[in-house]
């Protein structure tokens, strides 16, 4: 907690004026406070991006459902971080996306703070489609390959037993 430069009274981050003496607080400290409140962690965007990449890899290479759950964790984390923005409204995500994805609002800093989170939300329908495709097609194909492999191994065992039996009959 900070102190008022005029009277020394404790002031909360984000306050524009001291409630004790009324002196206007520095705008820089107010802006810094809002930035910290909004995004909390320095590497939040990188965390979300890592979750997106890991989820896609798990979804395509391992299993669809765990990969999709990792992706959903990334989306929930992104929405949690966006809720720190006073302009963010869960009921108006489309308008928020339009506003923040305008060319004049699309700076490197804005992308690192909001863009990656917005990317996670925008990609949600695509990831749902990829997840279902992998779940239905790829996981089913893997299961069929496993069943086929087990069948071929069993057939090899039966053939080997038959060959052994024939060899025993031939030795009589």
N, C-alpha and C positions, 0 to 999 in steps of 0.2 A: 504494500500500500504506500502511496506517495503522500507527500505533505504539501500544503499550500505554500507558495514562495512568499506570500505576504504575512500570514498569521501563524503558519506552522500547523494548522488543523489538518487532520488526516482526510485525504480525498481519494475517492475510488477512481480506478481507470475508466476513462470514457466521460467523466464529468467535464462540462465546459466551464463551470465556475465553482468557486468555493462556496459551500452553503453557510459558512460561518461569517466571512467578511465580504463575499460577493465578487471578489477579484476574478477577472477572466483568466482561465488557465491557458497555458501554451497550447496552441493548436497542434504542434508536432507531437506532444505527449499524448494528446487525445487521439490523433491519427494512429500513433504507434499502439496505443491501447486497443483500438478497434481492430487493427491488423492482427494482434496477438490473440484477441478474443475470437476473431473470425476463424483463424486457421490453426491456432494452438501450436502445432508442431511444424518445424522447419521442413521436414521431409514427408509431409502427408501426401503430397502429389506423387512422389516417388513410390510410396507404399502402395497407393491405389494402382499405379501403373504396373508395379511388380505383381500385384494380385491379379490384374487382368492378363498379363503374360503367362503367369503360372497356371491360371485357370484354363487358358486356351491350350496350353501344352498338356495339362492333365486330361482335359476334355478330349483332345485328339489322340493322344498317345496311350493313355491308361484307361480311364472310364469316363463316360459322359457325366453321370450324376455327381460324383465328387468334384469334377472340374467346374460344373455349373454352380455348385454350392460355394466353392471358393470365389467364383465371380460374383455371386450374390453378396458375399461378405464384403467384397470390394465396393459394390454399389451402395450397400448400407453405410459403409464407412464414408464414402463420398458424400452421400446425402447428409450424414451427420455433420460433416465439415461444412457443407454449404449452408446448413441451418444457422451457422454463425453469422452469415451475411444478412444484414437487416432487410435487404431487398428481396431475399429469397422467400417464396411462398410455395409450400408443397402443392397447393391447389392450382397454381399457375406456373408449372414447370416449363411449359411451352413458351410462354412469354419471357420467362427468365432466360431460357436458352437463346431465343431470338435476340434479346438485348445484349447478352454477353458474347454472342458469336458475330456481332456486327464488326466489320473491318476496323472501324476506328477504336473499338473496345478491345481488339484482339492484339494485345502486346505480349511480349515474352513473360513479363511479370504476371500479367493477368492469366496467361495460359498456365503457368506453374501453380498459381493459386486457385484458379477456378476451372481452367480448361480441361485438365485431366479428369476432374470430378465430373464435369459436364460430358466428357467423352465416355466415361463409364455409363452414364445414364442414357446417352444417345445410342450406344452400342447394345443396350439391353435386348431390344427385339432381335437383332442379328445373332447375339449369343444364345438367345432362346432357340432360334432356328437351328444353329449349329449344334446346340445341345441335344435337341430332339433328333436331328439327323444322326448324330453319333450314337445316341442312345438306341434308336430303332435299327439303324443300318449297321454301323460299325460294331457295336457291342453284340448284336445278333450274329454278325458274320464271325466275330471272334469266338462266340459260343459254338457256332456250327463247326468251325475249324477244330475246336477242342474235341467236340463229339466225333468228328471224322478221324482225328488222330487216335482217340481212344479205340474207335472201331478198327482202324488199321492195325494197331498194336495187338488187339484181341485176335484179329484174323491171322497175324503173324504167329502168335502163340499157338493157335489151333493148327496152323500148317506145320509148325515145328513139332507139335505133339503127334500129328498124323505121320510126319516123316520119320520120327523116332519109332512109332509103332510099326511102320512098314519095314524099317531097318531090323527091328527085332524079329519080325516074321521071316524076313529074308535070311536071318542068321540061324534059323531052326533047321 
